[in-house]
Amino acid sequence: MSSVAVVVHRDAPLLARAVAARLITRLVDVQAEYGEASVVLTGGGVGTSVLAEVAHSPAREAVDWQRLDVWWGDERYLPPGHEERNETSTRAALLDTVALDPDRVHPMPADDGAEAEQAAEAYAAALHAAARPEGGGRVPAFDVLLLGLGEDGHVASLFPGMPALDDERAVVAVRDAPKPPPIRLTLTLPTIRTAREVWVVAAGEGKAEAARLALGDAAPAQVPAARARGRDRTLWLLDRVAAAAIETAHFASQPMMGRSSGKR
């Protein structure tokens, strides 16, 4: 299991800019080594702010967007184009502003009348089709997987105490989610843990207790974020107030932007 490092920035706007710069650098490094890269996006305020900062960065042109695979960590099961879908916000923030290969952009299905469980199976099939042997044959080994953090400690749509938290399938439908909308699709923890790097990005006082518990001794069932780990590296990227309650032993100086280890 990878080690966990915590990097803290002064405030939310600086956090978004710093994570955007880190993401650009990471994608460029991976593409320089392997010719292509993959990223899993998250929605929410911080996740969308990070992508907007990527869009506004002059350095974004260093990324070969045609050789980037884009996936999503979870999605609200709503009709196509709905303003609350993660796909909608991430497209507006970044994806519609760069020259992506449409065949390498993989949004989670929208609600077109099919059952959410069918949609989850369809996304799992798409992941399986893109998988390579190092991912265990089920899903790709993502280069960077971005996660937001809920005040209850949830990541993606994996909420405390809900069955999806212990599901071994690659993608599952979530019903009766404790925050609206109640029906969602989400990657499961086994899928999240195939990523080379998992970055948990959070800002604001409301996330401080969840961050403290996830990085402390809380039971993993109570704080799903505690179980979100990357194969090579796990980064918690926080603003100062979100990190206020974390023990100083968890902190690390800002790591250099190195390449992932192991074969692709």
Secondary structure, DSSP 8 states (H G I E B T S, - for coil): ---EEEEEESSHHHHHHHHHHHHHHHHHHHHHHHS-EEEEE--HHHHHHHHHHHHH-GGGGGS-GGGEEEEESEEE---TT-TTSHHHHHHHHTGGGS---GGGB------SSS-HHHHHHHHHHHHHHH--GGGTTTS---SEEEE---TTS-BTTB-TT-GGGG--SSEEEE-S-SSSSS-EEEE-HHHHTTSSEEEEEE-SGGGHHHHHHHTTT--TTT-GGGG---SSEEEEEEETTTTTTS-GGGB----------S--
